[in-house]
Amino acid sequence: MISKSYNFTEAQLGKDFAKEKLADFKELINEGRSFVVISMPGVGVSYFLRYLAMQPFAKFFHAG
């Protein structure tokens, strides 16, 4: 369950948002793997990463 304390519009996204990609990333996290996400601009990766960071199983580090 996503915490209601997050002040992101992504907190309003349903549990079915990017379900397949979320499962892929959860597998990497559960295996203890480090990974980098690289994407083309404008495809929504920022929305996905904020959504991922709000999941109870995820930790999020951003270097920019």
C-alpha positions in Angstrom: 0.0 0.0 0.0 1.3 3.4 -0.9 1.6 5.8 2.0 -0.8 8.7 2.0 1.9 11.0 3.3 3.6 11.3 -0.1 3.0 14.6 -1.8 3.4 13.3 -5.3 0.6 13.1 -7.9 1.9 9.6 -8.5 0.4 8.6 -5.1 -3.0 8.8 -6.9 -2.1 6.2 -9.5 -3.8 2.9 -9.1 -2.2 -0.4 -8.1 -2.3 -1.5 -11.8 0.0 1.3 -13.0 3.0 -0.2 -14.9 2.3 -3.5 -13.2 4.7 -5.5 -15.4 7.6 -3.1 -15.1 7.0 -2.8 -11.4 7.3 -6.6 -11.1 10.6 -6.5 -13.1 12.1 -3.8 -10.8 10.8 -5.6 -7.7 12.7 -8.7 -8.7 15.9 -6.7 -9.1 15.4 -5.1 -5.7 14.5 -8.4 -4.0 17.7 -10.0 -5.4 19.7 -7.1 -3.9 20.9 -5.9 -7.3 21.9 -2.3 -8.0 20.6 -0.8 -11.2 20.5 2.3 -13.2 17.4 3.5 -15.2 18.1 5.3 -18.5 15.3 6.5 -20.7 14.4 8.8 -23.5 13.0 12.2 -22.4 9.2 12.5 -22.3 8.3 8.8 -21.9 7.2 9.0 -18.2 10.2 7.5 -16.5 10.0 10.2 -13.7 6.4 9.2 -12.9 7.4 5.6 -12.8 10.4 6.2 -10.5 8.5 8.3 -8.1 5.8 5.6 -8.1 8.4 2.9 -7.5 10.0 4.9 -4.7 6.6 5.0 -2.9 6.3 1.2 -2.8 7.0 -0.5 0.6 9.6 -2.8 -0.9 11.7 0.0 -2.6 14.4 2.3 -1.6 15.2 5.2 -3.9 18.5 7.0 -4.4 18.8 9.8 -6.9 22.0 11.3 -8.2 21.5 14.2 -10.4 
